[in-house]
Amino acid sequence: MTRTSLLLAAALGIPPSLASAQKAPSFGDAASRDYRPAPARTIGWAGGGLALALPVGEFSNYVKVGGGANGFVAWKLAADGAASIRVDGTFIVYGSETRRLPLAPSGPLALVNVDVTTSNVIVNLGIGPQLTATRGAIRPYVNGEVGFSYFGTYE
């Protein structure tokens, strides 16, 4: 053990017998000749999260906060994952209203009332390239997409 290792072990309160590490094999050792990296079987990755919609401007006079979920899937184009194709999707409900209405405008069914719920949604879907840093503990990425957004109301 080197002097620096002993001082570090003493500072951390580690007994010297536990602090001494076995020498790692170098590239010339017999143990390292048998080493082969595992094949990269990852074809991509996926993720998701919660989505929050905060209306702004005049729209905020009529709509409250919306919430939903989003997700993505990315397929690797390069073996190291530097380039990939990414598909993103989001679903948000930003308003809902339930009204009690007659089942029919006239006749005997007009006496039967039903609850009619109207929901306001935003759906978007996009696809495009993604470039990712392949080294380091933090791997930033940048992506661009082409897609569509749908604002809808349904009962």
N, C-alpha and C positions, 0 to 999 in steps of 0.2 A: 504494500500500500504506500502511496505517496504521502508526503507530508501534508499537502493540500487536502487529500481525502480524509486523513486523520483529523485535521482541524475542522473540516465540514461535518464529519460524523460526531465529533465532540460537541460542536455548536448545536446540532440537531438532537443530541442525546441518543444517538444510535450506537449500540455496542460495536467496536471495531470488527468483531467476527461477522456481524451481519452486513457491515458496510463494504467489506471486500467483495468485489464482483469477480465472476469467472471471466477469463479473457475471452472476448468474442473471436470466433474464427476469422482469419483474414482470407483473402481470395485464393491464396496458395494452399490453404489447409484442405485436408481430405474431406472434412465435413461440409465445406462450402461448395465443393464440386458437385455434391448431390442436391444442392439447393436449386429448385426451379420455381419461379414465381407462379402463383396460381393464375390460370387464364381469366381474363376479364370477361365475365359472363353478364355483366350489367348492360342491358340494352337501353336503359334510360332511368328516369325517376319521375316521381309524382308527388304532389303536395296539395294542400288546401288550407282554408281558414275561414274565418268569419268576415262578412262584409258589412260595412256601415255606410248608409247614404244620408248625407246632410244636405237638405235643400237650401238653396241660396236665392237671393233676390225676391221677386214677386212670387215665385213658385213656393217659397217658404210660408207665404200667407195662407196657402191652401193645403199644404202637405207637411206632415210631421216627419220625424226621423224614420228611416227605413232600415231594415236589416235582412241579412240572408247569408249565403255561403258562396265561396268561390273555390275553384280547383284548377289544377294544371297537370298536364302530362308532357314530358319531353323525351324524345327518342334521339339517341346519340347518332350523329353522322360520322364523327371521327372517333377512333378507338380510345383516345384519351378524354373524350367528352368535351373538347374545346368548342365544337360546333354541334348544334342539335336543332331539331324542329320542335316547336312548342305549341301546344293547343291550350288555350285558357278559356274558362267559362265562369260566369257569375249569374246568380239568381237572387233578386232582392224583392221583397214585398215592402212597399212604401205607403200602403194605406189599405184599409178594409172598413166596410160599412155594412151593417145588417139592418134590413128594413122588413117590416111585417106587411105583406100585401095579400089581397084576395087572390085565390087560385084562378078565378075567371072574372072578366069584367061585369058579367050579368048572369042571371039564372041561379040555380041552386048552389053551384060551385062558388058563387060570389060570397057565400057565407063562410066558406072554408078559407082560413088565413094560413099562409106559409111564410117562413123566414127566407128571404132572398139576401145572400151575401155577395157583395161586389168587392173584388180585390184588385188592387193596382200593383203591377209588377214591372220590373226591369229585367230583361234577360240579355246577356251579351255573350258572344262567342268569337274567338279570334285565333288565328294561326299565323306563325311566322318563324324566322330564324332566331336562334339564341347563341351568343358567344360567351364562353365562360373561362375564367382563369383556372388553370388546372393544377396549380401548386399553392401550397400555403394553407394555414389553418382557416383563413377567411378567403373565400373564392367568389369575388364579385362577378356579376354577369350583366349583360345588356341584351335586350330583345326588342324586336319590332314586330308588329302584327297588322294584319288586315282582317277585317271581320265585320260584324253587324251588331247593333243594339236594337232591342225591341222594347218599346214602352207599350204596355197593354193593360186593358181593363176587362175583366171577365166576371160573369156571374155563375 
